[in-house]
Amino acid sequence: SQTIHQWPATLVQPVGSPLSLECTVEGTSNPNLYWYRQAAGRGLQLLFYSVGIGQISSEVPQNLSASRPQDRQFILSSKKLLLSDSGFYLCAWSPQNYGYTFGSGTRLTVV
Amino acid sequence: TQLLEQSPQFLSIQEGENLTVYCNSSSVFSSLQWYRQEPGEGPVLLVTVVTGGEVKKLKRLTFQFGDARKDSSLHITAAQPGDTGLYLCAGAIKGAQKLVFGQGTRLTINP
């Protein structure tokens, strides 16, 4: 069966510090991978998605970047965090556009 | 631009009552999905509807996809406190490898 792992669950970082959130998927190959951000328990904002190794599509200009160094690994990064980067970050995968499976999320607080 | 509009955004009702949540758009979707999210966790897929006019039932939950594939509804019969959560609809646009999410409906069922 397929599983998705996202870590850490909670993160408190000072303004100006770097960020690295990691997401890995098991039990499938060549998945579509996604990074979303959710503010205050509302809708999901798509940040990045990837349909293959090294292929990254950015949805909104921001202080963040994404990379896919391996087929089942998706990383969200920042060189210098801003206060506005605080939020709940979710990684997801899908075989196509049907049935996203989400990770358990990372609560990021920038202080 | 919000492609998917969910209504209501907040709903608080008593246990045993019925309710309907709506998801509307001017865009046509190849499929539409409904997710339920608990606080601090990732959304969990409830159902995917693909065909215009399709109706799917999941115990007390009934999902309908509009004939023109632009809208959907979620009806809950005899709501229970365990139904409390954030309900999200998401549409897949043909040819795009991503989902568009609505802003969510926060549902609270009071005992």
Interface residues (C-beta under 8 A of the other chain):
Chain A: Q6 N32 Y34 Y36 G41 R42 G43 L44 L46 Y49 V51 S57 E59 L90 A92 Q96 N97 Y98 G99 Y100 T101 F102 G103 S104 G105 R107
Chain B: Q6 S30 S31 Q33 Y35 Q37 P39 G40 E41 G42 P43 V44 L45 T48 L86 L88 A90 A92 A96 Q97 K98 L99 V100 F101 G102 Q103 G104 R106
